[in-house]
Amino acid sequence: AQTVTQSQPEMSVQEAETVTLSCTYDTSENNYYLFWYKQPPSRQMILVIRQEAYKQQNATENRFSVNFQKAAKSFSLKISDSQLGDTAMYFCAFMKPDNNAGNMLTFGGGTRLMVKP
Amino acid sequence: DSGVTQTPKHLITATGQRVTLRCSPRSGDLSVYWYQQSLDQGLQFLIQYYNGEERAKGNILERFSAQQFPDLHSELNLSSLELGDSALYFCASSVSSRYEQFFGPGTRLTVL
């Protein structure tokens, strides 16, 4: 079974600064997907970014980018130019695609990020 | 707005009761997933349906069951409710050929 670990329960950053959230995972699979989801106080789960394991290039979505280190099984999220609206719980998630056995997400415990003005 | 809808938003009930949570996936999505978010267990996968058939089961209790109907909406049935079943229940959907899962707003269940 896969496990996902987020070692930083809470973090804070000043508005306009850059912050990096850590995630490590354990798997014996070679083909998989990794995701970061954001959960603001509204509790809605919002997809931030995804990374395919077979792609060497790190994914980027506007101010959000990842540092994917496959050999180290590390998948960190960098948020540039932090905004107050980035205040939320962030979850790292792993998925092994399998059309027969299912495509469930395995989540880490989350990192609570507070952006300070 | 993810396009996934869930009803009701909030549900308060008593121990021993039975409730039904409803989910409508995004248009065109064939897969529906149910997740439970509780304070002590975090976010856990419960069950997946694909085009009306059960595809995968996670840590779903025997008191819980689900189904996906021909119009692709899904229902999660929780019976003999216990205090520990209080949680936020999310439904998510995805298109089978892509792997992002889009989440609904959740149903907050409180068992008193």
Interface residues (C-beta under 8 A of the other chain):
Chain A: Y33 F35 Y37 S42 R43 Q44 M45 I46 L47 R50 F91 M95 P97 N99 A101 G102 N103 M104 L105 T106 F107 G109 G110
Chain B: S2 S31 Y33 Y35 G42 L43 Q44 F45 Q48 R55 A56 G58 L88 F90 A92 S94 S96 Y99 E100 Q101 F102 F103 P105 G106 R108
